Amino acid sequence: QVHFVESGGGLVQPGGSLRLSCAASGFTLDYYTIGWFRQAPGKEREGVSCIGSSDGSTYYADSVKGRFTISKENAKSTVYLQMNNLKPEDTAVYYCAANLMRSTVPAGPPLIYEYVYWGQGTQVTVSS
């Protein structure tokens, strides 16, 4: 049975940093694209960043470019999201999920309906 578990969220002041982890069990990261998404209260879920398996391609939403970095350790079945210079508008529940249809990251925002194995999410709150 496949499970994705997100961790690493918390309360941080503006300008601070957090490192989120997405640990996959019963699943190998070797062949599929993994994405990080977030959902703020009253807003739709949006794609934040993705990483491909076959070529290491990455995608970042414009709102996080230059501040967030996605990486992964296949041996640990874990994907990370390093978030620096956090802003109040980054406040959201962050989720990870797998795209079984793609091994590389396509151009443009990730299509949420292509992603499966959603975790429970981890809360990130940026506030002074």
C-alpha positions as CSV (number, residue, x, y, z in Angstrom):
1,Q,0.0,0.0,0.0
2,V,1.3,3.4,-1.0
3,H,1.6,6.3,1.5
4,F,3.0,9.7,1.2
5,V,3.7,11.5,4.5
6,E,4.6,15.2,4.7
7,S,6.4,16.7,7.6
8,G,8.5,19.8,8.5
9,G,5.9,22.4,8.6
10,G,5.4,24.9,11.5
11,L,5.2,28.5,12.5
12,V,8.0,30.8,11.2
13,Q,8.5,34.5,11.0
14,P,8.6,36.3,7.6
15,G,12.1,35.9,6.1
16,G,12.6,32.6,7.8
17,S,13.1,29.1,6.4
18,L,11.6,25.6,6.6
19,R,12.4,22.3,5.0
20,L,9.5,20.1,4.2
21,S,9.9,16.4,3.7
22,C,7.7,14.0,1.7
23,A,8.4,10.4,2.6
24,A,7.0,7.7,0.4
25,S,6.4,4.1,1.5
26,G,5.4,1.3,-0.8
27,F,6.5,3.5,-3.8
28,T,9.6,4.1,-5.7
29,L,10.6,7.6,-6.8
30,D,12.8,6.3,-9.6
31,Y,10.2,6.5,-12.3
32,Y,7.6,9.3,-11.5
33,T,7.4,13.0,-11.2
34,I,6.7,14.2,-7.6
35,G,5.0,17.5,-6.9
36,W,4.5,19.8,-4.0
37,F,1.2,21.6,-3.8
38,R,-0.4,24.0,-1.3
39,Q,-3.8,25.1,-0.3
40,A,-4.5,28.3,1.7
41,P,-7.9,28.8,3.4
42,G,-10.6,29.7,0.9
43,K,-8.3,29.2,-2.0
44,E,-7.8,26.4,-4.6
45,R,-5.0,24.0,-4.3
46,E,-2.0,25.1,-6.4
47,G,1.2,23.6,-7.7
48,V,4.3,24.9,-6.0
49,S,7.1,22.7,-7.4
50,C,7.7,19.4,-9.2
51,I,10.7,17.2,-9.8
52,G,11.0,14.7,-12.6
53,S,12.6,11.3,-12.2
54,S,14.3,10.6,-15.5
55,D,16.1,13.9,-16.1
56,G,15.8,15.8,-12.8
57,S,13.8,18.5,-14.4
58,T,12.1,20.9,-12.1
59,Y,9.2,23.3,-12.1
60,Y,8.6,26.2,-9.8
61,A,5.5,28.5,-9.5
62,D,6.5,32.1,-10.3
63,S,5.5,33.0,-6.7
64,V,8.3,30.8,-5.2
65,K,11.0,31.0,-7.8
66,G,14.4,31.9,-6.3
67,R,13.1,31.1,-2.8
68,F,12.1,27.4,-2.9
69,T,14.2,24.5,-4.0
70,I,13.0,21.0,-4.6
71,S,15.2,17.9,-4.3
72,K,15.0,14.2,-3.7
73,E,16.8,11.2,-2.4
74,N,15.6,8.1,-4.2
75,A,17.4,5.8,-1.8
76,K,15.3,7.2,1.0
77,S,12.2,7.6,-1.1
78,T,12.0,11.2,0.1
79,V,11.4,14.5,-1.6
80,Y,12.3,17.8,0.0
81,L,11.2,21.3,-0.4
82,Q,13.6,23.9,1.0
83,M,11.7,27.1,1.6
84,N,13.7,30.3,2.2
85,N,12.7,33.9,2.7
86,L,9.2,32.9,3.6
87,K,6.4,35.3,3.2
88,P,2.9,35.5,4.9
89,E,1.4,34.6,1.6
90,D,3.2,31.2,1.7
91,T,0.9,30.3,4.6
92,A,-1.0,27.1,3.6
93,V,-1.2,23.4,4.0
94,Y,1.5,21.8,1.9
95,Y,0.9,18.4,0.2
96,C,3.0,16.1,-1.9
97,A,1.7,13.7,-4.5
98,A,2.9,11.5,-7.4
99,N,2.3,11.8,-11.1
100,L,2.2,8.3,-12.5
101,M,1.7,9.6,-16.1
102,R,5.0,11.5,-16.3
103,S,8.7,10.9,-15.6
104,T,9.6,14.4,-16.6
105,V,8.2,17.7,-15.7
106,P,6.2,19.3,-18.4
107,A,6.2,23.0,-19.2
108,G,3.7,25.0,-17.3
109,P,1.9,24.4,-14.0
110,P,1.3,20.8,-12.9
111,L,-2.2,19.4,-13.6
112,I,-3.6,18.4,-10.2
113,Y,-5.8,15.7,-11.6
114,E,-2.8,13.9,-12.9
115,Y,-1.5,13.4,-9.3
116,V,-2.3,10.6,-6.9
117,Y,-1.3,9.3,-3.4
118,W,-1.9,12.6,-1.7
119,G,-0.7,12.8,1.9
120,Q,-2.4,14.5,4.8
121,G,-0.4,17.7,4.4
122,T,1.7,19.8,6.7
123,Q,0.8,23.2,7.9
124,V,3.1,26.1,7.2
125,T,2.3,29.4,8.9
126,V,4.3,32.5,8.2
127,S,3.5,35.2,10.7
128,S,5.2,37.7,13.0
